[in-house]
Amino acid sequence: MIQIGKTYIKQEGTQVRLCADILMEGHGTTLWFGVAKAQERYLCKDRSDAFIMAMLPAAMRGRHDIECETAASARLCYQLENILIPSLASAGTLYHPIKILAPRTSEKVHNLGAVGTGFSSGVDSLYSIMTHGEDSEFPLTHIAVFNSGVFEGA
């Protein structure tokens, strides 16, 4: 079991961090995502969605269900449980079926109209950018660039 504790905001110098305490196989750590203080209003501490997605690969590899203290978006859980998890689990031996044990909510998230995605230069992130322009129902307003190696340390 991977336990994701209550999400919270913590100030660290000039940054604020969206945090959750994680317990996995008896080991605890804090998982966080930091932004400039001016961006704090865009962090969503009312959902465990970001932490579920961050822990999903490890959970599926280790056959650990994910249990959350903070609610998760019902739509995300539906898509994970009915599409992504079964697809990954049936595609080979690396990933296994798991359950997401979290209170569910369909309440809309107050987001000031912002829509973001991660960017790694891979085909999936390029497709997301290409299909979410100004004429999309959810046009992108923000992109998070993660150093996944493709930028050679840049």
Backbone as ProteinMPNN parsed JSONL, in Angstrom:
{"seq_chain_A": "MIQIGKTYIKQEGTQVRLCADILMEGHGTTLWFGVAKAQERYLCKDRSDAFIMAMLPAAMRGRHDIECETAASARLCYQLENILIPSLASAGTLYHPIKILAPRTSEKVHNLGAVGTGFSSGVDSLYSIMTHGEDSEFPLTHIAVFNSGVFEGA", "coords_chain_A": {"N_chain_A": [[0.853, -1.188, 0.0], [0.542, 2.185, -0.845], [0.509, 5.11, 0.862], [-0.912, 8.239, 0.696], [-0.713, 11.192, 2.23], [-2.581, 13.96, 3.666], [-2.867, 16.767, 1.543], [-0.893, 19.755, 1.426], [0.215, 23.195, 1.718], [3.415, 24.639, 1.765], [5.759, 27.07, 2.722], [8.929, 27.788, 1.386], [11.583, 29.573, 1.54], [11.742, 31.695, -1.187], [9.912, 30.3, -2.56], [6.821, 28.44, -2.827], [5.449, 25.355, -1.85], [3.544, 22.637, -2.993], [2.595, 19.99, -1.155], [2.7, 16.544, -0.03], [2.728, 13.999, 2.352], [4.233, 10.881, 1.983], [3.906, 7.409, 2.379], [5.484, 4.418, 1.911], [6.013, 1.032, 1.761], [6.877, 1.043, 4.432], [8.593, 3.198, 4.505], [8.928, 6.685, 4.741], [8.389, 9.846, 3.127], [8.408, 13.219, 1.875], [6.648, 14.359, -0.811], [6.843, 16.869, -3.24], [5.968, 19.864, -5.13], [7.281, 22.737, -6.381], [6.734, 26.266, -6.712], [7.048, 29.753, -7.662], [6.282, 32.224, -5.178], [4.332, 34.013, -6.093], [2.772, 32.429, -7.697], [1.278, 30.828, -6.086], [-1.518, 30.793, -5.799], [-2.386, 29.162, -7.824], [-1.937, 26.569, -7.109], [-3.367, 23.487, -6.161], [-4.607, 22.395, -3.342], [-6.68, 20.885, -2.574], [-7.018, 18.45, -3.753], [-5.782, 15.17, -4.402], [-4.773, 14.46, -6.8], [-2.373, 15.135, -8.328], [-0.416, 13.828, -6.86], [-1.226, 11.192, -6.931], [-0.806, 10.652, -9.642], [1.961, 11.021, -9.76], [2.884, 8.896, -8.204], [1.863, 6.67, -9.436], [3.318, 4.993, -11.43], [5.285, 3.676, -9.78], [3.597, 2.437, -7.949], [2.16, 0.649, -9.574], [4.226, -0.946, -10.573], [5.168, -2.11, -8.217], [2.936, -3.396, -7.265], [1.223, -2.068, -5.478], [-1.603, -0.811, -3.942], [-3.074, 2.464, -3.968], [-3.691, 4.704, -1.438], [-5.468, 7.5, -0.404], [-5.618, 10.434, 1.597], [-6.661, 12.94, 1.057], [-9.277, 14.068, -1.101], [-9.797, 12.773, -4.444], [-10.076, 13.574, -7.927], [-13.036, 12.525, -9.396], [-13.333, 12.02, -12.128], [-10.67, 11.691, -13.025], [-9.919, 9.381, -11.571], [-11.758, 7.539, -12.616], [-10.88, 7.395, -15.314], [-8.274, 6.437, -14.935], [-8.73, 3.949, -13.613], [-10.361, 2.572, -15.427], [-9.27, 2.795, -17.955], [-6.376, 3.567, -18.296], [-4.829, 2.072, -16.26], [-5.742, -0.682, -16.622], [-4.929, -0.984, -19.33], [-2.107, -0.605, -19.275], [-1.427, -2.673, -17.511], [-2.114, -4.936, -18.977], [-0.333, -4.94, -21.025], [2.153, -6.094, -20.691], [4.685, -7.364, -18.437], [5.652, -5.595, -16.567], [3.955, -3.676, -15.326], [1.202, -3.786, -13.021], [-2.234, -4.495, -12.115], [-3.859, -2.151, -9.984], [-5.565, -0.624, -7.171], [-7.222, 2.471, -6.526], [-7.723, 4.041, -3.663], [-9.559, 6.376, -2.507], [-11.352, 9.219, -1.305], [-13.85, 10.495, -3.502], [-14.425, 13.245, -5.706], [-16.505, 15.331, -7.673], [-16.607, 17.942, -7.862], [-15.964, 21.101, -9.325], [-12.724, 22.46, -9.893], [-11.45, 25.462, -8.725], [-9.771, 27.468, -10.893], [-8.974, 29.832, -12.088], [-9.134, 29.931, -14.83], [-6.875, 28.816, -15.907], [-4.997, 26.423, -17.767], [-2.896, 23.743, -17.853], [0.005, 21.794, -18.892], [2.488, 19.203, -18.766], [5.791, 19.239, -20.248], [7.978, 17.44, -22.186], [9.257, 17.164, -24.538], [8.592, 14.894, -25.804], [6.547, 12.767, -27.925], [3.943, 12.585, -26.872], [3.646, 14.884, -25.227], [4.033, 16.89, -27.114], [1.851, 16.392, -28.773], [-0.239, 17.015, -27.01], [0.12, 19.784, -26.734], [-0.225, 20.585, -29.389], [-2.937, 19.938, -29.863], [-4.374, 21.514, -28.143], [-4.871, 24.288, -28.627], [-5.895, 27.735, -29.175], [-8.521, 27.329, -30.141], [-9.478, 25.154, -28.787], [-11.479, 23.371, -26.341], [-10.225, 23.428, -23.91], [-7.924, 25.445, -23.884], [-4.384, 25.666, -23.737], [-2.633, 27.414, -21.219], [-0.419, 27.399, -19.68], [2.789, 25.836, -19.388], [4.719, 23.274, -18.022], [8.068, 22.603, -17.767], [9.985, 19.796, -17.555], [13.049, 18.46, -16.515], [13.93, 15.891, -18.08], [16.062, 14.725, -19.207], [16.167, 15.073, -21.937], [16.866, 17.656, -22.486], [19.483, 17.919, -21.986], [20.557, 18.765, -19.487], [19.858, 21.438, -19.507]], "CA_chain_A": [[0.0, 0.0, 0.0], [1.16, 3.512, -0.809], [-0.401, 6.041, 1.521], [-0.672, 9.654, 0.386], [-1.341, 11.976, 3.289], [-3.298, 15.194, 3.339], [-2.062, 17.734, 0.786], [-0.747, 21.03, 2.124], [1.115, 24.191, 1.133], [4.503, 24.999, 2.671], [6.655, 28.093, 2.176], [10.357, 27.473, 1.445], [12.286, 30.71, 0.966], [10.925, 32.461, -2.133], [8.995, 29.36, -3.204], [5.818, 27.701, -2.066], [5.41, 23.971, -2.308], [2.397, 21.773, -2.786], [3.226, 18.824, -0.531], [1.959, 15.447, 0.6], [3.606, 13.006, 2.963], [4.033, 9.592, 1.334], [4.414, 6.243, 3.096], [5.54, 3.267, 0.999], [6.827, -0.061, 2.284], [7.446, 1.433, 5.714], [9.469, 4.363, 4.363], [8.191, 7.914, 4.533], [9.051, 10.993, 2.527], [7.481, 14.25, 1.431], [6.684, 14.64, -2.241], [6.422, 18.262, -3.393], [6.132, 20.587, -6.385], [7.481, 24.116, -5.969], [6.555, 27.38, -7.64], [7.281, 31.072, -7.058], [5.214, 32.646, -4.269], [3.277, 34.674, -6.871], [1.96, 31.399, -8.351], [0.643, 29.984, -5.065], [-2.967, 30.683, -5.996], [-2.658, 28.139, -8.833], [-1.744, 25.24, -6.538], [-4.623, 22.909, -5.687], [-4.366, 21.534, -2.186], [-7.918, 20.177, -2.27], [-7.048, 17.198, -4.51], [-4.573, 14.353, -4.366], [-4.548, 14.045, -8.186], [-0.965, 15.24, -8.744], [0.368, 12.832, -6.126], [-1.609, 9.887, -7.491], [-0.114, 10.511, -10.926], [3.399, 10.894, -9.501], [3.167, 7.605, -7.586], [1.246, 5.585, -10.195], [4.245, 3.986, -11.967], [5.868, 2.879, -8.692], [2.526, 1.62, -7.384], [1.848, -0.444, -10.492], [5.368, -1.868, -10.625], [5.275, -2.813, -6.94], [1.636, -3.973, -6.897], [0.744, -1.355, -4.296], [-2.759, 0.066, -4.068], [-2.818, 3.831, -3.512], [-4.713, 5.191, -0.511], [-5.306, 8.947, -0.26], [-6.362, 11.112, 2.643], [-7.366, 14.04, 0.4], [-10.109, 13.601, -2.212], [-9.274, 12.73, -5.809], [-11.092, 13.883, -8.932], [-13.752, 11.327, -9.837], [-13.051, 11.804, -13.552], [-9.319, 11.135, -13.132], [-9.939, 7.998, -11.071], [-12.471, 6.722, -13.597], [-10.004, 7.17, -16.468], [-7.168, 5.579, -14.516], [-9.198, 2.604, -13.281], [-11.047, 1.919, -16.539], [-8.534, 2.899, -19.216], [-4.917, 3.524, -18.225], [-4.298, 0.961, -15.467], [-5.914, -1.972, -17.317], [-4.125, -1.019, -20.563], [-0.702, -0.823, -18.918], [-1.285, -3.997, -16.886], [-2.264, -6.005, -19.967], [0.663, -4.765, -22.093], [3.417, -6.765, -20.397], [4.836, -7.849, -17.059], [6.202, -4.552, -15.695], [2.897, -3.007, -14.567], [0.173, -4.677, -12.495], [-3.45, -3.774, -11.718], [-3.929, -1.65, -8.608], [-6.773, 0.13, -6.839], [-7.04, 3.799, -5.948], [-8.649, 4.152, -2.536], [-9.587, 7.795, -2.15], [-12.659, 9.866, -1.454], [-13.966, 11.043, -4.862], [-15.199, 14.469, -5.852], [-16.751, 15.834, -9.021], [-16.669, 19.397, -7.738], [-15.009, 21.783, -10.189], [-11.595, 23.109, -9.236], [-11.294, 26.883, -9.067], [-8.44, 27.529, -11.492], [-8.758, 31.126, -12.731], [-9.079, 29.746, -16.274], [-5.571, 28.3, -16.327], [-4.922, 25.03, -18.187], [-1.477, 23.471, -18.059], [0.48, 20.45, -19.181], [3.929, 19.014, -18.7], [6.448, 19.207, -21.551], [9.241, 16.712, -22.146], [9.654, 17.075, -25.945], [8.138, 13.616, -26.341], [5.412, 12.845, -28.834], [2.709, 12.811, -26.129], [3.534, 16.283, -24.815], [3.866, 17.691, -28.332], [0.465, 16.197, -29.204], [-1.091, 17.791, -26.106], [0.252, 21.201, -27.094], [-0.793, 20.757, -30.727], [-4.385, 19.795, -29.866], [-5.016, 22.384, -27.155], [-4.656, 25.682, -28.993], [-6.945, 28.702, -28.841], [-9.857, 26.856, -30.508], [-9.796, 23.99, -27.97], [-12.321, 23.591, -25.16], [-9.292, 23.694, -22.824], [-6.674, 25.944, -24.471], [-3.277, 25.727, -22.788], [-2.134, 28.722, -20.794], [0.827, 27.181, -18.949], [3.549, 24.625, -19.67], [5.778, 22.974, -17.05], [9.16, 21.886, -18.416], [10.672, 18.912, -16.628], [14.33, 18.012, -17.049], [13.894, 14.432, -18.154], [17.249, 14.281, -19.919], [16.151, 15.482, -23.335], [17.413, 18.992, -22.607], [20.914, 17.789, -21.673], [20.898, 19.57, -18.325], [19.456, 22.838, -19.662]], "C_chain_A": [[0.893, 1.243, 0.0], [0.124, 4.447, -0.212], [0.038, 7.465, 1.203], [-1.446, 10.464, 1.405], [-2.054, 13.204, 2.759], [-2.369, 16.154, 2.597], [-2.027, 19.06, 1.554], [0.256, 21.914, 1.389], [2.158, 24.558, 2.189], [5.39, 26.037, 1.99], [8.109, 27.682, 2.416], [11.114, 28.606, 0.771], [11.358, 31.516, 0.079], [9.928, 31.586, -2.878], [7.904, 28.919, -2.251], [5.749, 26.314, -2.676], [4.064, 23.347, -2.001], [2.978, 20.449, -2.324], [2.203, 17.766, -0.12], [2.995, 14.486, 1.163], [3.222, 11.636, 2.416], [4.628, 8.503, 2.217], [4.315, 5.046, 2.156], [6.501, 2.245, 1.563], [7.568, 0.332, 3.56], [8.372, 2.637, 5.673], [8.634, 5.593, 4.048], [9.038, 8.995, 3.902], [7.98, 12.032, 2.211], [7.709, 14.496, -0.044], [6.166, 16.064, -2.411], [6.68, 18.787, -4.799], [6.194, 22.052, -6.012], [7.283, 25.114, -7.09], [6.894, 28.676, -6.902], [6.057, 31.466, -6.227], [4.04, 33.275, -5.035], [2.337, 33.665, -7.539], [1.187, 30.527, -7.357], [-0.847, 29.782, -5.308], [-3.348, 29.62, -7.03], [-2.468, 26.718, -8.298], [-3.056, 24.746, -5.944], [-4.344, 21.944, -4.549], [-5.593, 20.716, -1.806], [-8.046, 18.837, -2.982], [-5.72, 16.465, -4.357], [-4.136, 13.927, -5.766], [-3.078, 14.047, -8.595], [-0.116, 14.152, -8.092], [0.024, 11.409, -6.578], [-0.829, 9.655, -8.779], [1.391, 10.329, -10.717], [3.753, 9.497, -8.989], [2.659, 6.421, -8.401], [2.247, 4.578, -10.764], [4.849, 3.084, -10.883], [4.82, 1.949, -8.089], [2.237, 0.413, -8.28], [3.0, -1.432, -10.618], [5.431, -2.723, -9.362], [3.999, -3.458, -6.453], [1.081, -3.378, -5.608], [-0.516, -0.566, -4.64], [-2.37, 1.428, -3.525], [-3.992, 4.275, -2.654], [-4.447, 6.668, -0.239], [-6.174, 9.499, 0.863], [-7.206, 12.247, 2.067], [-8.134, 13.482, -0.793], [-9.362, 13.641, -3.542], [-10.418, 13.057, -6.762], [-11.719, 12.583, -9.428], [-13.433, 11.01, -11.296], [-11.667, 11.198, -13.761], [-9.315, 9.673, -12.697], [-10.656, 7.083, -12.038], [-11.558, 6.392, -14.774], [-8.827, 6.269, -16.12], [-7.641, 4.135, -14.349], [-9.805, 1.848, -14.476], [-10.28, 1.946, -17.854], [-7.032, 2.677, -19.016], [-4.372, 2.31, -17.475], [-4.523, -0.386, -16.155], [-5.069, -2.079, -18.595], [-2.671, -1.306, -20.258], [-0.491, -2.225, -18.351], [-1.369, -5.133, -17.895], [-1.17, -5.97, -21.039], [1.985, -5.476, -21.831], [3.467, -7.173, -18.948], [5.345, -6.788, -16.088], [5.143, -3.937, -14.781], [1.778, -3.988, -14.215], [-1.058, -3.871, -12.109], [-3.375, -3.345, -10.258], [-5.264, -0.938, -8.424], [-6.369, 1.498, -6.298], [-8.136, 3.972, -4.904], [-8.605, 5.586, -2.037], [-11.021, 8.291, -2.178], [-12.697, 10.518, -2.837], [-14.789, 12.33, -4.828], [-15.333, 14.829, -7.323], [-16.851, 17.355, -9.019], [-15.596, 20.036, -8.626], [-13.927, 22.454, -9.352], [-11.546, 24.562, -9.682], [-9.886, 27.066, -9.616], [-8.14, 28.826, -12.223], [-8.603, 31.008, -14.245], [-7.77, 29.187, -16.788], [-5.672, 26.819, -16.684], [-3.467, 24.749, -18.506], [-1.201, 22.029, -18.414], [1.979, 20.398, -18.966], [4.501, 18.951, -20.111], [7.797, 18.524, -21.419], [9.887, 16.601, -23.522], [9.286, 15.726, -26.556], [6.897, 13.797, -27.189], [4.105, 13.129, -28.087], [2.566, 14.264, -25.707], [3.383, 17.204, -26.027], [2.431, 17.581, -28.848], [-0.482, 17.014, -28.323], [-1.057, 19.274, -26.452], [-0.439, 21.471, -28.434], [-2.326, 20.746, -30.71], [-5.106, 20.686, -28.854], [-4.651, 23.846, -27.385], [-5.857, 26.536, -28.628], [-8.354, 28.206, -29.133], [-10.297, 25.627, -29.709], [-10.745, 24.369, -26.835], [-11.461, 23.956, -23.95], [-7.966, 24.193, -23.399], [-5.59, 26.09, -23.396], [-2.883, 27.167, -22.489], [-0.774, 28.602, -20.117], [1.47, 25.851, -19.363], [4.621, 24.473, -18.597], [6.83, 22.131, -17.766], [9.911, 21.103, -17.358], [11.968, 18.443, -17.26], [14.375, 16.497, -16.998], [15.074, 13.887, -18.94], [17.317, 14.764, -21.353], [16.771, 16.866, -23.548], [18.887, 19.053, -22.258], [21.339, 18.76, -20.567], [20.479, 21.018, -18.409], [18.242, 23.148, -18.829]], "O_chain_A": [[1.865, 1.331, 0.749], [-0.994, 4.561, -0.714], [1.191, 7.844, 1.409], [-2.676, 10.431, 1.442], [-2.114, 13.442, 1.553], [-1.215, 16.329, 2.986], [-2.985, 19.435, 2.23], [1.034, 21.447, 0.558], [1.828, 24.762, 3.357], [5.731, 25.894, 0.816], [8.471, 27.278, 3.521], [11.271, 28.6, -0.45], [10.307, 31.973, 0.528], [9.184, 32.073, -3.729], [8.043, 29.011, -1.031], [5.966, 26.134, -3.874], [3.517, 23.501, -0.909], [3.778, 19.845, -3.039], [1.026, 18.051, 0.101], [4.008, 14.2, 0.526], [2.046, 11.273, 2.386], [5.73, 8.658, 2.743], [3.238, 4.699, 1.672], [7.667, 2.55, 1.817], [8.738, -0.006, 3.741], [8.886, 3.053, 6.711], [7.744, 5.553, 3.198], [10.25, 9.058, 4.111], [6.785, 11.743, 2.278], [8.821, 14.802, -0.474], [5.163, 16.434, -1.801], [7.488, 18.243, -5.551], [5.265, 22.571, -5.393], [7.612, 24.858, -8.249], [7.012, 28.693, -5.677], [4.932, 31.08, -6.546], [2.884, 33.084, -4.659], [1.218, 34.021, -7.908], [0.511, 29.582, -7.764], [-1.375, 28.701, -5.045], [-4.51, 29.221, -7.102], [-2.813, 25.757, -8.986], [-3.774, 25.508, -5.297], [-3.899, 20.818, -4.768], [-5.564, 19.95, -0.843], [-9.061, 18.155, -2.839], [-4.668, 17.085, -4.202], [-3.221, 13.115, -5.904], [-2.59, 13.062, -9.151], [0.801, 13.619, -8.716], [0.888, 10.532, -6.602], [-0.257, 8.583, -8.98], [2.022, 9.553, -11.435], [4.819, 8.974, -9.315], [2.991, 5.277, -8.09], [2.035, 3.378, -10.589], [4.914, 1.867, -11.055], [5.122, 0.803, -7.756], [2.089, -0.708, -7.794], [2.77, -2.634, -10.755], [5.713, -3.919, -9.43], [3.964, -4.01, -5.353], [0.542, -4.088, -4.759], [-0.489, 0.268, -5.545], [-1.447, 1.542, -2.718], [-5.144, 4.229, -3.086], [-3.33, 7.045, 0.115], [-7.316, 9.08, 1.05], [-8.322, 12.492, 2.524], [-7.687, 12.526, -1.427], [-8.433, 14.426, -3.737], [-11.586, 12.842, -6.44], [-11.014, 11.658, -9.831], [-13.279, 9.842, -11.653], [-11.503, 10.294, -14.581], [-8.76, 8.822, -13.392], [-10.212, 5.957, -12.264], [-11.473, 5.235, -15.186], [-8.428, 5.429, -16.926], [-7.027, 3.21, -14.88], [-9.761, 0.619, -14.518], [-10.608, 1.197, -18.774], [-6.481, 1.698, -19.518], [-3.531, 1.588, -18.011], [-3.581, -1.171, -16.264], [-4.551, -3.152, -18.903], [-2.057, -2.154, -20.905], [0.498, -2.887, -18.666], [-0.76, -6.184, -17.694], [-1.092, -6.874, -21.871], [2.863, -5.456, -22.694], [2.432, -7.316, -18.295], [5.458, -7.061, -14.893], [5.4, -3.704, -13.6], [1.449, -4.889, -14.988], [-0.945, -2.683, -11.807], [-2.886, -4.087, -9.405], [-5.992, -0.686, -9.384], [-5.31, 1.655, -5.691], [-9.321, 4.041, -5.23], [-7.734, 5.963, -1.253], [-11.821, 7.829, -2.992], [-11.682, 11.04, -3.298], [-15.716, 12.477, -4.032], [-14.403, 14.657, -8.111], [-17.143, 17.973, -10.043], [-14.459, 19.566, -8.672], [-14.182, 22.948, -8.254], [-11.594, 24.855, -10.877], [-8.909, 26.849, -8.899], [-7.13, 28.908, -12.92], [-8.01, 31.882, -14.877], [-7.576, 29.096, -18.0], [-6.345, 26.052, -15.995], [-2.865, 25.435, -19.333], [-2.055, 21.156, -18.26], [2.657, 21.426, -18.981], [3.782, 18.645, -21.062], [8.654, 18.958, -20.649], [10.955, 16.003, -23.656], [9.633, 15.451, -27.704], [6.27, 14.857, -27.172], [3.244, 13.838, -28.608], [1.477, 14.829, -25.814], [2.666, 18.202, -25.953], [1.861, 18.569, -29.308], [-1.418, 17.634, -28.826], [-2.094, 19.939, -26.46], [-1.148, 22.466, -28.588], [-2.948, 21.48, -31.478], [-6.328, 20.611, -28.728], [-4.192, 24.545, -26.482], [-6.728, 26.113, -27.868], [-9.297, 28.609, -28.453], [-11.391, 25.111, -29.938], [-10.81, 25.526, -26.422], [-11.901, 24.696, -23.07], [-6.983, 23.452, -23.406], [-5.85, 26.573, -22.294], [-2.811, 28.014, -23.38], [-0.054, 29.592, -19.993], [0.778, 24.875, -19.65], [5.345, 25.422, -18.296], [6.519, 21.07, -18.308], [10.412, 21.669, -16.387], [11.98, 18.066, -18.432], [14.801, 15.901, -16.009], [15.085, 12.71, -19.303], [18.402, 14.857, -21.927], [17.157, 17.207, -24.666], [19.475, 20.134, -22.238], [22.335, 19.473, -20.691], [20.719, 21.774, -17.467], [17.762, 24.282, -18.835]]}, "name": "protein", "num_of_chains": 1, "seq": "MIQIGKTYIKQEGTQVRLCADILMEGHGTTLWFGVAKAQERYLCKDRSDAFIMAMLPAAMRGRHDIECETAASARLCYQLENILIPSLASAGTLYHPIKILAPRTSEKVHNLGAVGTGFSSGVDSLYSIMTHGEDSEFPLTHIAVFNSGVFEGA"}
